[in-house]
Amino acid sequence: MTNYCFLLRHPSRYSCIRVNTLKSSTDAVMHKLMDLVCENGLSDGINGVEIVEQNGGDQPHEQSSLVQKCPYAGLENVLFVQGSGPHVLNYNSQPDQSVKEVIVSRKCAESVLRGAQVFVPGVLACSSHVEKGDKVAVSVAVEQPVKDGGWAVGITRGTVLQGLQSDVHYEERKGLYIGQGTAAMSRSGIFRVLHGIAVEMTERVYKLPSFNDVLEGEIFLQNLPSVVAARVLDPQPGERILDMCAAPGGKTTAIGILMRDKGEVVALDRSHNKVMDILKLASEMDLNCIKAYKLDALKSVRKTEEATIVEMVNSHCEAIKTLAEDSGPCHVTVDGTATNVNEESSTTTVVQFVDDKNPEPKRYVSKAELRKNLRRMKNGPGRNNCFGGRVEKSKGFFPNSFDRVLLDAPCSALGLRPRLFAGEETLESLKTHAKYQRRMFDQAVKLVRPGGVIVYST
Ligand SMILES: C[S@@+](CC[C@H](N)C(=O)[O-])C[C@H]1O[C@@H](n2cnc3c(N)ncnc32)[C@H](O)[C@@H]1O
C-alpha cells in the first residue's frame, strides 16, 4: 500500500514553471531552461523517464527530455523540468575524520529539496571549525513530540555539533540528510550575518534545478493547481478582479498576464511585508495592472452608506485635481473649500464644494483625507507605488465592485511537497479553520457583481 505521508516527504519529480508570456515565449524559455539544466549537469542520474516533447515544437534537443511542455489545452505557458532522486551519497569520504555538518530548519530543507541553496537564516546548528570552502553534510531538524503534547525542534540556533555518535543530535538526524555542499562562509560568519548563502549544495539526495535569480520576470515557479486556479477564474482584459489572499502574488500575476495587463487586479494581503512581495513580483514581471493593498480580507467589504460620502469626496478631489492641474498646487480647508495657490504668481483661487441636494457646504472630508489627497496631487502617485518600504492600506471595497474574485484562503498546505512535518490537526482546529474560510467566502460573495465569478481555491 502506498504510504501517503511517505510520499509527501519527497519532493515532486518535476518543477512546474509558468512563463510570463508578456515578456517571453514558452519556446524561448524552454530553450533557455534546457541550457541551464545542461550547465548544471542535472541530466545525471535520471533514469527510466519516458520523454515526449508535446505540442510539436522543435526536434527534441539532447536535453529536451528534461524540460517538457504541459500537454493540456489552456496551459501552453507551463513547462515541467524533470528532477531525479533519491540518490545515495557518501558523506564520509575520509573515514578517519569526523564529517563536518550543518543542520537546517525544516522550511529550509524543504526548499533545498526543491533545488534551493542553504541560506543563512535556515541554519540551526553547525560543527565547530567549519571554514569557508569546507565540505559539509546537510541534514534537517524535524519537529519532535514534546512532553506537554506539542511539537518542537529542540535545537537552539548556533548549537555546536560534535559529529560524534555521542552527540545529542546524532540520532535525530539519522536518515534526515538531504545532501552535502561547500560552506560559503565560516561557522562564525553563518551565525553573525543576517542573509546570504551559507552552503552551496554540490550533491543532493534529490536533484531539481535551482531557479533562484534565473530568468527573473520571465518565469515563475508555481504548482500546477495554482496555475489552473487562475485559468479557471478566466479573467478577461479590461475587467476588475479581486485576489483576496494574494501574497506572494503567484496567482495575482498569473491573472494579470491572462488579462494581458489590461484592467485592474486588486491584490490583498494582511501582512505588510507580503504586500511588498506582491509589488516586487508585479514589478519584476512588468505588470502595471496590479494594485496591492494591506487589508484583512475579513474586513474587505465596506458599508454601503459610506458609498455616498466617498462618491462626494471623490468628486471633490476630482475638482481639486482639475484645479491643481490647471493652476498648480492648492490647499484645502475642512469646511469644503479648496484654495488654489499658485506659488510663482501668488494668485489664489477659492473653490467651494456644494452638494446638489443640499446647498450648504458639508464637513464630509476629514483633514487627514484631504492632506493625503493633496500630497498625492503634489508628489505624484506617492512612495506607495514604488518600493520604498511603504504599502498602501485599503479601507475595503463596496459590494458588487468586482467582475471576478479569487479566494485563495489560507489552508493546511497539505498539498505542498515536500512536507517534512505535518502537525496533527484536531477536529476543533479544523472547525475553526472552516469557519474562518466561510467568513472570507461570505465577503467574496458580497464583493462580486451579480453574474460575476468566484473561484475558491484551497
Ligand atoms: C496560501 S497563501 C496565498 C498564495 C497566493 N494566492 C499565491 O498564489 O501566491 C495565503 C496568504 O493569505 C494571507 N492571509 C491569511 N489570512 C488573511 C486575511 N485574513 N486577510 C488577508 N490575507 C490573509 C497570508 O498572509 C498568505 O500570504
Ligand as a Chemical Component Dictionary entry (heavy atoms), coordinates in Angstrom:
data_LIG
# 
_chem_comp.id                   LIG 
_chem_comp.type                 NON-POLYMER 
_chem_comp.pdbx_formal_charge   0 
_chem_comp.three_letter_code    LIG 
# 
loop_
_chem_comp_atom.comp_id 
_chem_comp_atom.atom_id 
_chem_comp_atom.alt_atom_id 
_chem_comp_atom.type_symbol 
_chem_comp_atom.charge 
_chem_comp_atom.model_Cartn_x 
_chem_comp_atom.model_Cartn_y 
_chem_comp_atom.model_Cartn_z 
_chem_comp_atom.pdbx_ordinal 
LIG C1  C1  C 0  -1.912 30.365 0.550  1  
LIG S1  S1  S 1  -1.161 31.947 0.694  2  
LIG C2  C2  C 0  -1.702 32.680 -0.792 3  
LIG C3  C3  C 0  -0.910 32.280 -2.000 4  
LIG C4  C4  C 0  -1.186 33.190 -3.181 5  
LIG N1  N1  N 0  -2.586 33.204 -3.538 6  
LIG C5  C5  C 0  -0.365 32.816 -4.395 7  
LIG O1  O1  O 0  -0.891 32.151 -5.291 8  
LIG O2  O2  O -1 0.805  33.218 -4.464 9  
LIG C6  C6  C 0  -2.203 32.685 1.858  10 
LIG C7  C7  C 0  -1.946 34.166 2.087  11 
LIG O3  O3  O 0  -3.107 34.657 2.732  12 
LIG C8  C8  C 0  -2.712 35.668 3.622  13 
LIG N2  N2  N 0  -3.803 35.826 4.576  14 
LIG C9  C9  C 0  -4.161 34.996 5.572  15 
LIG N3  N3  N 0  -5.252 35.474 6.224  16 
LIG C10 C10 C 0  -5.566 36.641 5.616  17 
LIG C11 C11 C 0  -6.574 37.613 5.822  18 
LIG N4  N4  N 0  -7.472 37.495 6.791  19 
LIG N5  N5  N 0  -6.611 38.682 5.006  20 
LIG C12 C12 C 0  -5.691 38.840 4.012  21 
LIG N6  N6  N 0  -4.708 37.947 3.774  22 
LIG C13 C13 C 0  -4.655 36.867 4.563  23 
LIG C14 C14 C 0  -1.403 35.197 4.197  24 
LIG O4  O4  O 0  -0.643 36.297 4.673  25 
LIG C15 C15 C 0  -0.782 34.498 2.994  26 
LIG O5  O5  O 0  0.101  35.371 2.335  27 
# 
loop_
_chem_comp_bond.comp_id 
_chem_comp_bond.atom_id_1 
_chem_comp_bond.atom_id_2 
_chem_comp_bond.value_order 
_chem_comp_bond.pdbx_ordinal 
LIG C1  S1  SING 1  
LIG S1  C2  SING 2  
LIG S1  C6  SING 3  
LIG C2  C3  SING 4  
LIG C3  C4  SING 5  
LIG C4  N1  SING 6  
LIG C4  C5  SING 7  
LIG C5  O1  DOUB 8  
LIG C5  O2  SING 9  
LIG C6  C7  SING 10 
LIG C7  O3  SING 11 
LIG C7  C15 SING 12 
LIG O3  C8  SING 13 
LIG C8  N2  SING 14 
LIG C8  C14 SING 15 
LIG N2  C9  SING 16 
LIG N2  C13 SING 17 
LIG C9  N3  DOUB 18 
LIG N3  C10 SING 19 
LIG C10 C11 SING 20 
LIG C10 C13 DOUB 21 
LIG C11 N4  SING 22 
LIG C11 N5  DOUB 23 
LIG N5  C12 SING 24 
LIG C12 N6  DOUB 25 
LIG N6  C13 SING 26 
LIG C14 O4  SING 27 
LIG C14 C15 SING 28 
LIG C15 O5  SING 29 
# 
